[in-house]
Amino acid sequence: MNHVVTVKGRTAIRIVVQPSAQKTKFIGLHDGMLKLAVAAPPVDGRANKEIITYLAKFFDVKKSQVHIFSGERSRKKLCSLANLKESEVRNKLIDFGG
């Protein structure tokens, strides 16, 4: 399971985004990454804002603790989560393959 990693001392998750979905939610795994349907178009950073909002709520952290580390203009993203251990993130994601 290489979708949860540590980058520069912070836990991060690798996601692949499906923009313009009906609802923002994790929908499984794709190519070793978590697949996230996003209810926003990839225009003017709206999808990225939606991703940050969703991840903050899902992991119960502040939006300021979620950062798109790489892939801001790509469907494949690496998102870091401050103040969360890798084991905590994996436990939250257990339904999606850990």
N, CA, C and O of each residue as an XYZ file, in Angstrom:
392
protein
N       0.840     -1.190      0.000
C       0.000      0.000      0.000
C       0.879      1.244      0.000
O       1.283      1.720      1.061
N       1.167      1.757     -1.148
C       2.064      2.897     -1.240
C       1.331      4.234     -1.324
O       1.934      5.239     -1.700
N       0.049      4.265     -0.982
C      -0.671      5.525     -1.061
C      -0.537      6.360      0.211
O      -0.914      7.532      0.204
N      -0.020      5.805      1.289
C       0.280      6.571      2.500
C       1.797      6.557      2.666
O       2.400      5.493      2.804
N       2.412      7.738      2.653
C       3.864      7.866      2.703
C       4.249      8.988      3.669
O       3.393      9.729      4.153
N       5.545      9.097      3.937
C       6.066     10.203      4.733
C       6.937     11.070      3.830
O       7.838     10.573      3.155
N       6.659     12.371      3.826
C       7.400     13.327      3.009
C       7.831     14.483      3.893
O       6.996     15.178      4.473
N       9.138     14.686      3.994
C       9.684     15.770      4.817
C       9.098     15.778      6.229
O       8.752     16.831      6.763
N       8.993     14.594      6.821
C       8.528     14.457      8.195
C       7.023     14.541      8.377
O       6.534     14.488      9.506
N       6.283     14.673      7.287
C       4.825     14.742      7.382
C       4.201     13.546      6.675
O       4.710     13.077      5.657
N       3.105     13.064      7.222
C       2.372     11.991      6.577
C       1.662     12.561      5.360
O       1.112     13.662      5.407
N       1.679     11.806      4.278
C       1.039     12.256      3.043
C       0.306     11.093      2.395
O       0.619      9.926      2.635
N      -0.682     11.437      1.565
C      -1.398     10.422      0.813
C      -1.320     10.752     -0.674
O      -1.357     11.912     -1.084
N      -1.209      9.687     -1.461
C      -1.206      9.828     -2.910
C      -2.642      9.611     -3.381
O      -3.257      8.587     -3.083
N      -3.167     10.589     -4.120
C      -4.532     10.461     -4.615
C      -4.567     10.718     -6.116
O      -3.725     11.423     -6.671
N      -5.565     10.124     -6.749
C      -5.883     10.434     -8.131
C      -7.307     10.986     -8.098
O      -8.200     10.404     -7.481
N      -7.499     12.105     -8.764
C      -8.738     12.865     -8.661
C      -9.627     12.649     -9.878
O      -9.157     12.618    -11.016
N     -10.917     12.501     -9.612
C     -11.933     12.467    -10.657
C     -12.772     13.729    -10.464
O     -13.684     13.730     -9.636
N     -12.488     14.802    -11.206
C     -13.202     16.066    -11.010
C     -14.628     16.036    -11.569
O     -15.003     15.140    -12.325
N     -15.395     17.031    -11.176
C     -16.764     17.240    -11.650
C     -17.694     16.074    -11.324
O     -18.592     15.763    -12.106
N     -17.487     15.427    -10.180
C     -18.348     14.337     -9.728
C     -19.580     14.920     -9.029
O     -19.627     16.115     -8.738
N     -20.561     14.081     -8.766
C     -21.757     14.553     -8.069
C     -21.463     14.893     -6.612
O     -22.032     15.834     -6.059
N     -20.563     14.116     -5.990
C     -20.271     14.296     -4.564
C     -18.786     14.037     -4.338
O     -18.191     13.185     -4.998
N     -18.191     14.775     -3.405
C     -16.788     14.551     -3.066
C     -16.705     13.407     -2.065
O     -17.283     13.467     -0.980
N     -15.966     12.354     -2.454
C     -15.790     11.199     -1.568
C     -14.727     10.279     -2.140
O     -14.464     10.276     -3.343
N     -14.118      9.492     -1.248
C     -13.207      8.444     -1.688
C     -14.043      7.364     -2.353
O     -15.106      6.992     -1.856
N     -13.552      6.862     -3.485
C     -14.319      5.831     -4.191
C     -13.506      4.564     -4.435
O     -13.918      3.702     -5.211
N     -12.349      4.445     -3.775
C     -11.571      3.223     -3.896
C     -10.118      3.481     -4.224
O      -9.571      4.544     -3.930
N      -9.510      2.489     -4.836
C      -8.104      2.567     -5.216
C      -7.970      2.528     -6.731
O      -8.769      1.899     -7.426
N      -6.945      3.211     -7.230
C      -6.653      3.185     -8.662
C      -5.147      3.311     -8.845
O      -4.548      4.302     -8.426
N      -4.545      2.329     -9.458
C      -3.123      2.368     -9.778
C      -2.256      2.652     -8.540
O      -1.291      3.413     -8.616
N      -2.605      2.036     -7.404
C      -1.834      2.201     -6.170
C      -2.078      3.492     -5.422
O      -1.384      3.789     -4.449
N      -3.063      4.268     -5.866
C      -3.402      5.526     -5.196
C      -4.868      5.494     -4.795
O      -5.660      4.729     -5.344
N      -5.217      6.341     -3.825
C      -6.619      6.490     -3.467
C      -7.316      7.299     -4.553
O      -6.775      8.292     -5.040
N      -8.496      6.881     -4.923
C      -9.255      7.629     -5.922
C     -10.281      8.492     -5.193
O     -11.062      8.004     -4.376
N     -10.261      9.785     -5.509
C     -11.147     10.743     -4.864
C     -12.007     11.427     -5.914
O     -11.501     12.144     -6.778
N     -13.313     11.199     -5.829
C     -14.253     11.925     -6.675
C     -14.419     13.312     -6.062
O     -14.580     13.437     -4.848
N     -14.381     14.350     -6.889
C     -14.434     15.729     -6.396
C     -15.586     16.467     -7.068
O     -15.677     16.509     -8.295
N     -16.461     17.045     -6.257
C     -17.637     17.752     -6.759
C     -17.300     19.194     -7.101
O     -17.980     20.121     -6.661
N     -16.261     19.374     -7.878
C     -15.867     20.704     -8.340
C     -15.094     20.522     -9.632
O     -14.398     19.522     -9.809
N     -15.212     21.489    -10.538
C     -14.457     21.389    -11.783
C     -13.003     21.792    -11.576
O     -12.696     22.535    -10.644
N     -12.111     21.316    -12.428
C     -10.696     21.672    -12.307
C     -10.403     23.042    -12.929
O      -9.548     23.169    -13.806
N     -11.120     24.050    -12.464
C     -11.009     25.406    -13.006
C     -10.722     26.374    -11.863
O     -11.368     26.318    -10.817
N      -9.755     27.258    -12.066
C      -9.432     28.303    -11.082
C      -9.155     27.756     -9.688
O      -9.447     28.421     -8.694
N      -8.596     26.556     -9.603
C      -8.233     25.984     -8.310
C      -9.403     25.490     -7.479
O      -9.226     25.144     -6.311
N     -10.597     25.449     -8.060
C     -11.781     25.048     -7.278
C     -11.716     23.593     -6.833
O     -12.114     23.270     -5.714
N     -11.218     22.712     -7.696
C     -11.100     21.303     -7.309
C     -10.084     21.147     -6.174
O     -10.317     20.380     -5.240
N      -8.968     21.861     -6.245
C      -7.961     21.782     -5.181
C      -8.523     22.271     -3.851
O      -8.257     21.668     -2.811
N      -9.288     23.342     -3.869
C      -9.910     23.839     -2.635
C     -10.874     22.813     -2.067
O     -10.921     22.606     -0.855
N     -11.639     22.173     -2.932
C     -12.577     21.142     -2.504
C     -11.830     19.946     -1.901
O     -12.276     19.372     -0.907
N     -10.710     19.578     -2.494
C      -9.901     18.473     -1.974
C      -9.410     18.803     -0.568
O      -9.516     17.969      0.331
N      -8.881     19.993     -0.367
C      -8.377     20.399      0.951
C      -9.502     20.393      1.982
O      -9.323     19.903      3.097
N     -10.650     20.932      1.614
C     -11.800     20.960      2.529
C     -12.232     19.544      2.896
O     -12.482     19.252      4.065
N     -12.321     18.671      1.904
C     -12.757     17.300      2.150
C     -11.758     16.543      3.027
O     -12.150     15.887      3.992
N     -10.475     16.634      2.696
C      -9.468     15.911      3.477
C      -9.420     16.409      4.913
O      -9.258     15.609      5.834
N      -9.557     17.715      5.123
C      -9.558     18.265      6.482
C     -10.725     17.694      7.279
O     -10.565     17.308      8.436
N     -11.889     17.643      6.661
C     -13.061     17.098      7.355
C     -12.911     15.595      7.583
O     -13.196     15.106      8.676
N     -12.468     14.862      6.568
C     -12.328     13.406      6.659
C     -11.355     13.013      7.764
O     -11.625     12.088      8.531
N     -10.215     13.715      7.850
C      -9.196     13.375      8.841
C      -9.323     14.178     10.127
O      -8.495     14.035     11.027
N     -10.350     15.024     10.229
C     -10.634     15.816     11.416
C      -9.446     16.704     11.811
O      -8.992     16.689     12.955
N      -8.962     17.471     10.839
C      -7.893     18.438     11.065
C      -8.320     19.774     10.455
O      -9.300     19.839      9.713
N      -7.590     20.819     10.767
C      -7.871     22.129     10.186
C      -7.424     22.144      8.726
O      -6.508     21.419      8.338
N      -8.083     22.977      7.926
C      -7.699     23.093      6.519
C      -6.243     23.516      6.373
O      -5.571     23.130      5.416
N      -5.763     24.306      7.319
C      -4.373     24.755      7.249
C      -3.381     23.619      7.457
O      -2.189     23.790      7.200
N      -3.846     22.469      7.915
C      -2.988     21.308      8.133
C      -2.927     20.391      6.909
O      -2.195     19.402      6.905
N      -3.693     20.721      5.883
C      -3.708     19.944      4.644
C      -3.026     20.766      3.564
O      -3.339     21.940      3.368
N      -2.090     20.136      2.866
C      -1.338     20.852      1.847
C      -1.161     19.954      0.629
O      -0.795     18.786      0.758
N      -1.422     20.503     -0.549
C      -1.139     19.757     -1.776
C       0.342     19.940     -2.057
O       0.774     20.980     -2.553
N       1.106     18.914     -1.732
C       2.566     18.956     -1.803
C       3.047     18.949     -3.242
O       3.999     19.648     -3.592
N       2.389     18.160     -4.072
C       2.730     18.146     -5.499
C       1.502     17.748     -6.297
O       0.611     17.065     -5.792
N       1.464     18.183     -7.550
C       0.374     17.838     -8.439
C      -0.782     18.816     -8.462
O      -1.909     18.429     -8.770
N      -0.527     20.081     -8.141
C      -1.618     21.057     -8.113
C      -2.353     21.158     -9.440
O      -3.548     21.451     -9.464
N      -1.652     20.918    -10.548
C      -2.276     21.016    -11.874
C      -2.437     19.650    -12.531
O      -2.556     19.549    -13.752
N      -2.439     18.614    -11.722
C      -2.528     17.252    -12.229
C      -3.643     16.504    -11.511
O      -4.077     16.901    -10.429
N      -4.096     15.427    -12.122
C      -5.078     14.581    -11.430
C      -4.404     13.748    -10.342
O      -5.054     13.328     -9.385
N      -3.119     13.513    -10.487
C      -2.361     12.765     -9.480
C      -1.732     13.756     -8.513
O      -0.964     14.629     -8.918
N      -2.061     13.617     -7.234
C      -1.612     14.583     -6.236
C      -0.994     13.877     -5.031
O      -1.311     12.725     -4.731
N      -0.121     14.587     -4.363
C       0.448     14.149     -3.103
C       0.030     15.192     -2.077
O       0.453     16.345     -2.156
N      -0.795     14.797     -1.120
C      -1.344     15.724     -0.126
C      -0.794     15.382      1.253
O      -0.930     14.252      1.724
N      -0.175     16.365      1.893
C       0.379     16.124      3.223
C      -0.622     16.537      4.294
O      -1.441     17.437      4.105
N      -0.524     15.841      5.427
C      -1.434     16.050      6.556
C      -0.597     16.293      7.809
O       0.041     15.373      8.322
N      -0.600     17.511      8.294
C       0.209     17.856      9.460
C      -0.385     17.235     10.727
O      -1.600     17.081     10.854
N       0.493     16.889     11.645
C       0.128     16.403     12.981
C      -0.632     15.081     13.000
O      -1.328     14.777     13.969
N      -0.500     14.297     11.937
C      -1.088     12.967     11.922
C       0.008     11.943     11.663
O       0.861     12.129     10.796
N      -0.032     10.861     12.428
C       0.915      9.773     12.220
C       0.428      8.909     11.062
O      -0.764      8.849     10.761
N       1.381      8.247     10.427
C       1.044      7.371      9.313
C       0.019      6.316      9.728
O      -0.888      5.994      8.961
N       0.163      5.779     10.938
C      -0.772      4.756     11.415
C      -2.186      5.319     11.582
O      -3.161      4.616     11.316
N      -2.308      6.569     12.014
C      -3.627      7.200     12.166
C      -4.305      7.352     10.809
O      -5.502      7.098     10.671
N      -3.537      7.764      9.817
C      -4.080      7.939      8.475
C      -4.508      6.591      7.912
O      -5.594      6.466      7.347
N      -3.660      5.590      8.064
C      -4.000      4.255      7.560
C      -5.273      3.719      8.223
O      -6.113      3.115      7.555
N      -5.417      3.936      9.528
C      -6.615      3.471     10.235
C      -7.879      4.138      9.705
O      -8.919      3.490      9.585
N      -7.798      5.430      9.387
C      -8.948      6.148      8.841
C      -9.297      5.627      7.445
O     -10.459      5.651      7.039
N      -8.292      5.160      6.723
C      -8.489      4.725      5.341
C      -8.704      3.223      5.200
O      -8.679      2.702      4.085
N      -8.909      2.533      6.287
C      -8.981      1.078      6.278
C     -10.036      0.550      5.278
O      -9.828     -0.496      4.665
N     -11.141      1.253      5.116
C     -12.187      0.812      4.199
C     -11.793      0.942      2.738
O     -12.441      0.367      1.863
N     -10.731      1.695      2.470
C     -10.300      1.935      1.093
C      -8.980      1.228      0.780
O      -8.310      1.567     -0.195
N      -8.615      0.269      1.585
C      -7.414     -0.511      1.343
C      -6.236     -0.101      2.203
O      -5.096     -0.457      1.904
N      -6.501      0.656      3.287
C      -5.462      1.003      4.252
C      -4.567      2.051      3.792
O      -3.646      2.436      4.513
